[in-house]
C-alpha cells in the first residue's frame, strides 16, 4: 500500500503523531509519502519513506501566499507520479479541504483516491470554530472518506461544534516505548541537580492555551517545600512572559529554558514530575511520552487528559487554574522516594497500553476498510444502467 501523509512539520502533537505513524508504517513495509512545507522534525528516513516539499511561490499581488492551492497541486502531482492508494491528512485546516480539491482534480483525470482526516484538537476547538473557517471545515470533514479523532472528548466536541454527517472513529495517540523509556542518565541529572533536587519538566509550544504562567506558579510553591529544579522545554509567544515571571520570583537559578529539543526522551529520563496545566488538551501526547519514561503527571482535567492520566495512580488532575491543588499534589508525589517510585511504575505500566504496536494496527484496519469501500463504490459508479 502506498500512503500519502499530510501534516504540519512542527513540534506540535498533530505533526509528531503523523510523523511517528508514517515511520511505524514504513517499518511494516508500507510506502509512505510525506507532503508538507518543511521536513517534519521527528522524521527519520527509511527506504520506504519519501518527502515532498510544498513550494509556495511569492508574488507582490499576494499579502499571504496561497498555501492551500499549492498544497492541493502538490498532492495531485505526488499521487499521479507515485500511484498512491490513500491520502491521510492530519489537522483539518487546511489539509482536509486541500485533499478534497486534489481528489476532485484527479477525478477529472480518471484517477480516484480516498482521503482520511484525523482531527487533533485546535483545528476543531479553536481555529475551526472561527466563523470564517467553519463552513469549509464542516464541508471538508463531511467529504472525507473516513474521520478519526485522537480522543473521545475531541469526538464529542466535534459533534457539538459542527454538523457532522458521518461517524468519527476514535483512534488514540500512541507512544513508541522503544524510544520513550527510562534510561540511565544520572550523570546528566547530577549536572542539573547537583544536590539531588527533584526535577520538574514542562514541554509545550508556549501558547496561551498551555498556561505556562501556571507552571511557574506551581513550581514556586513546590520549591518552598521540596528542593527542586524546573526544565521549560519548547518555545513560543508566552516564553518571554514566563521568563519575566521567573525573574520576578527569583527562580532563575533553578529554572532552565531549553527551547525546542528533539531528544526529548533523554530529558524525560531525568525528570521526576511532568507539569501540564493546559486550558485544553485534546489528548496530551507530551504527557503520554513523559509517562512512558516513568514520569508521573500533574495536569488539568480538561479535554482528553483524563483519558490518559489516571487520578491518584499515574498522577493527579485538577481544575484549570487551581494552582494550590496542583502544587499540593506535586508535593505529595515527589515528597518522598517511596511514593514517587509507586507513581513512576504506574505511569510506565499505563503508558504501555498506548504502545504503537497496539494503535498502529487500528489505522491499518481503517486504511483497508476505506480502500475496499472506495473501490466498491467506484465499481458501482462505473456500471451504467441500460
C-alpha positions in Angstrom: 0.0 0.0 0.0 1.2 3.5 -0.9 0.1 6.2 1.6 0.4 9.9 1.5 0.6 11.7 4.8 -0.1 15.4 5.0 0.8 17.2 8.3 2.3 20.2 9.9 6.1 19.6 10.3 6.3 21.2 13.7 6.8 20.0 17.3 3.0 20.1 18.0 1.1 16.9 18.7 -0.5 16.6 15.3 2.8 16.8 13.4 4.5 14.4 15.9 1.7 11.8 15.7 1.6 12.0 11.9 5.4 11.6 11.6 5.5 8.7 14.1 2.7 7.0 12.3 4.4 7.3 9.0 7.6 5.9 10.3 5.8 3.0 12.0 4.0 2.2 8.8 7.3 2.3 6.8 8.8 -0.2 9.2 5.9 -2.5 8.4 6.7 -2.3 4.6 4.2 0.4 3.5 5.5 3.1 1.1 4.9 6.4 2.9 5.0 9.8 1.2 5.1 12.9 3.5 3.7 16.1 1.9 4.3 19.3 3.8 6.2 22.6 3.5 9.2 21.5 5.6 10.8 18.2 6.7 8.9 17.1 9.9 11.1 17.5 13.0 10.9 13.8 14.0 11.3 12.3 10.6 14.0 9.7 10.3 14.4 8.4 6.7 13.9 4.8 5.8 13.9 3.1 2.4 10.1 3.2 2.3 9.8 6.9 3.2 9.6 9.8 0.7 9.4 13.5 1.4 7.7 16.0 -0.9 8.1 19.7 -0.1 5.3 22.1 -0.9 6.7 25.1 -2.6 4.7 28.3 -2.3 5.7 31.0 -4.9 5.5 34.5 -3.7 4.2 37.4 -5.8 3.7 41.1 -5.0 0.0 40.5 -5.6 -0.3 38.3 -2.5 0.0 39.6 1.0 -0.4 35.9 2.1 0.8 33.2 -0.4 -2.0 30.7 -1.2 -0.6 27.6 0.6 -3.8 25.6 0.3 -3.7 25.8 -3.5 0.0 24.9 -3.6 -0.7 22.0 -1.2 -3.5 20.7 -3.4 -1.4 20.9 -6.5 1.5 19.1 -4.8 -0.9 16.4 -3.6 -2.1 15.9 -7.2 1.5 15.6 -8.6 2.6 13.2 -5.8 -0.4 11.0 -6.3 -0.1 10.9 -10.1 3.7 10.3 -10.1 3.8 7.7 -7.4 0.4 5.9 -7.7 -0.7 6.5 -4.1 -3.6 4.4 -2.8 -4.7 6.7 0.0 -4.3 10.2 1.5 -4.2 10.6 5.3 -4.4 14.2 6.3 -3.7 15.4 9.9 -5.4 18.6 11.2 -8.4 19.7 9.3 -7.2 23.2 8.4 -6.3 23.5 5.5 -5.3 19.9 4.9 -8.8 18.3 4.6 -10.1 21.0 2.1 -6.9 20.7 0.1 -7.3 16.9 0.0 -10.9 17.3 -1.2 -9.7 19.7 -4.0 -7.0 17.3 -5.0 -9.4 14.4 -5.1 -11.8 16.3 -7.4 -9.0 17.3 -9.7 -7.8 13.7 -10.0 -11.3 12.5 -10.8 -11.3 14.7 -13.9 -8.1 12.9 -14.9 -9.7 9.5 -14.4 -8.0 8.8 -11.1 -9.7 8.1 -7.8 -8.2 8.2 -4.4 -9.9 8.3 -0.9 -8.7 10.5 1.9 -8.9 10.2 5.7 -9.0 13.2 8.0 -7.6 12.9 11.6 -8.8 15.6 13.9 -6.2 16.7 16.5 -7.6 19.5 18.7 -7.4 23.2 17.9 -8.5 22.5 14.3 -11.8 21.9 16.0 -11.9 23.5 19.4 -10.3 26.8 18.4 -9.4 27.7 14.8 -12.2 25.6 13.3 -14.9 27.4 15.3 -14.0 30.8 13.7 -16.9 31.8 11.6 -14.7 32.4 8.5 -13.5 28.8 8.6 -16.4 26.9 9.9 -18.3 26.2 6.6 -15.1 25.0 4.9 -14.1 22.8 7.9 -17.6 21.3 8.1 -17.7 20.6 4.4 -14.3 19.1 4.1 -14.7 16.9 7.2 -18.0 15.5 5.8 -16.4 14.9 2.4 -13.7 12.8 4.0 -13.9 9.1 3.3 -13.3 8.4 7.0 -12.8 10.7 10.0 -10.8 9.9 13.1 -10.2 11.8 16.4 -7.5 11.3 18.9 -9.8 11.2 21.9 -13.4 10.6 22.9 -13.5 14.2 24.2 -12.5 15.6 20.8 -15.0 13.4 19.0 -17.8 14.8 21.2 -16.5 18.4 20.8 -16.6 17.9 17.0 -20.2 16.8 17.1 -21.1 19.7 19.3 -19.4 22.3 17.1 -20.2 21.1 13.6 -23.0 19.4 11.7 -21.1 16.2 11.0 -23.0 13.6 8.9 -20.5 10.7 9.3 -19.2 8.6 12.1 -16.0 9.7 13.8 -13.8 6.8 14.8 -11.6 7.3 17.9 -8.0 6.2 17.5 -5.9 7.5 20.3 -2.4 8.9 20.0 0.3 6.4 20.7 3.9 6.3 22.0 6.9 4.4 20.8 8.0 2.7 24.0 11.2 1.5 22.3 12.3 5.2 22.2 10.4 6.6 25.1 11.5 4.6 28.1 13.5 5.3 31.3 17.2 5.3 30.6 20.2 5.8 33.0 21.1 9.5 32.7 22.2 10.0 36.3 25.4 11.8 35.2 23.3 14.3 33.3 20.8 14.7 36.1 23.7 15.4 38.5 24.8 18.3 36.3 21.3 19.9 36.5 20.5 18.9 40.1 23.8 18.5 41.9 22.2 18.3 45.4 19.6 15.6 44.4 16.9 18.2 43.8 13.7 16.9 42.2 13.4 17.9 38.5 10.0 19.1 37.2 9.5 19.5 33.5 7.1 21.2 31.2 7.0 20.7 27.4 4.8 22.8 25.0 4.7 25.3 22.3 4.3 28.1 24.9 0.9 29.3 23.6 -1.8 30.9 25.8 -3.7 27.7 25.9 -0.8 25.9 27.7 -0.9 28.3 30.6 2.8 28.4 31.1 2.5 31.0 33.8 0.7 28.3 35.9 3.8 26.1 35.6 5.9 28.8 37.2 3.4 29.4 39.9 3.2 25.7 40.7 7.0 25.4 40.8 7.3 28.4 43.1 5.0 26.7 45.6 6.6 23.3 45.3 10.1 24.7 45.7 9.2 26.2 49.0 8.7 22.7 50.4 10.8 20.4 48.2 14.2 21.4 46.8 13.5 21.4 43.0 14.7 22.4 39.6 12.4 23.3 36.6 13.0 22.5 32.9 11.0 24.5 30.4 11.2 22.8 27.0 9.8 24.4 23.9 9.3 27.9 22.6 6.5 30.2 21.6 4.7 33.5 22.2 4.5 33.1 26.0 8.1 32.3 26.7 9.1 35.8 27.4 6.3 36.3 29.9 7.4 33.0 31.6 11.0 34.2 31.8 9.9 37.5 33.3 7.8 35.7 35.9 10.8 33.5 36.8 12.9 36.6 37.3 10.2 38.3 39.3 10.1 35.3 41.8 13.9 35.0 41.8 13.7 31.4 40.4 16.0 31.9 37.5 18.9 30.0 39.0 16.7 26.9 39.5 15.0 27.2 36.1 16.3 26.3 32.7 14.6 27.4 29.4 15.9 24.9 26.9 14.0 25.9 23.8 12.9 23.3 21.2 14.5 19.9 21.8 14.5 16.8 19.5 16.0 14.4 22.0 13.1 14.9 24.4 13.3 11.3 25.7 16.7 11.9 27.3 15.4 14.9 29.2 12.3 13.0 30.3 14.6 10.3 31.7 16.0 12.7 34.3 12.6 14.2 35.1 10.7 13.4 38.3 7.4 15.1 37.6 5.7 16.4 34.4 3.5 19.6 34.7 0.8 20.2 32.1 -1.7 22.8 33.4 -3.3 23.5 30.0 -6.6 25.2 29.4 -7.4 22.4 26.9 -5.7 19.3 25.5 -7.5 17.1 23.0 -5.2 14.3 24.2 -1.9 15.3 25.7 0.8 13.4 23.8 3.6 15.1 25.7 2.2 13.8 28.9 1.9 10.2 27.5 5.6 10.4 26.4 6.6 11.5 29.9 4.6 8.6 31.4 6.4 6.2 29.1 9.7 7.4 30.6 8.4 6.8 34.1 7.3 10.3 34.9 4.1 10.9 36.8 1.9 13.8 35.6 0.2 16.8 37.2 -2.3 18.1 34.8 -5.7 19.8 34.4 -8.8 17.7 33.9 -9.6 19.5 30.6 -10.3 17.8 27.3 -8.9 14.4 26.8 -6.3 14.5 29.6 -8.5 12.3 31.9 -8.3 9.6 29.2 -4.6 9.1 29.7 -3.7 10.5 33.2 -5.3 8.3 35.9 -6.2 10.2 39.1 -4.1 9.1 42.0 -2.3 6.4 40.0 -0.2 8.0 37.2 -0.6 11.5 38.6 -3.3 13.9 39.5 -5.8 16.0 37.7 -7.1 19.4 38.9 -9.4 22.1 37.6 -7.9 24.7 35.2 -6.2 27.4 37.2 -6.2 25.6 40.5 -2.6 26.3 41.4 -3.0 25.3 45.0 -4.4 21.9 44.2 -1.8 21.1 41.6 1.1 22.2 43.8 -0.2 20.1 46.7 -0.5 17.0 44.5 3.0 17.7 43.2 4.5 17.9 46.7 2.6 14.7 47.6 4.2 12.7 44.7 7.8 14.0 45.0 7.8 14.5 48.7 9.2 11.0 49.5 11.0 8.4 47.4 8.5 5.5 48.1 5.5 7.5 46.8 7.4 8.8 43.8 8.5 5.3 42.8 5.0 4.0 43.0 3.7 6.7 40.7 6.6 6.2 38.3 5.9 2.4 38.0 2.2 3.1 37.4 3.0 5.7 34.8 5.1 3.3 32.8 2.6 0.5 33.1 -0.3 2.6 31.9 1.7 4.2 29.0 2.4 0.8 27.6 -1.3 0.4 26.9 -0.8 3.1 24.3 2.2 1.5 22.7 2.3 1.9 18.9 2.1 -1.9 18.5 -1.5 -1.6 19.8 -2.6 1.5 18.0 -0.9 1.4 14.5 -2.9 -1.7 13.5 -6.1 0.3 14.1 -5.0 2.6 11.3 -4.0 -0.3 9.1 -7.5 -1.8 9.5 -9.1 1.6 8.7 -7.0 2.0 5.6 -8.0 -1.4 4.3 -11.7 -0.7 5.0 -11.6 2.7 3.3 -9.9 1.5 0.2 -12.2 -1.5 -0.1 -15.3 0.6 0.3 -14.0 3.2 -2.2 -13.1 0.6 -4.7 -16.6 -1.0 -4.4 -18.3 2.4 -4.8 -16.1 3.2 -7.8 -17.1 -0.1 -9.5 -20.8 0.7 -8.8 -20.5 4.1 -10.4 -18.8 2.6 -13.4 -21.8 0.3 -14.1 -24.2 2.4 -16.1 -27.9 1.4 -16.2 -29.2 0.1 -19.6 
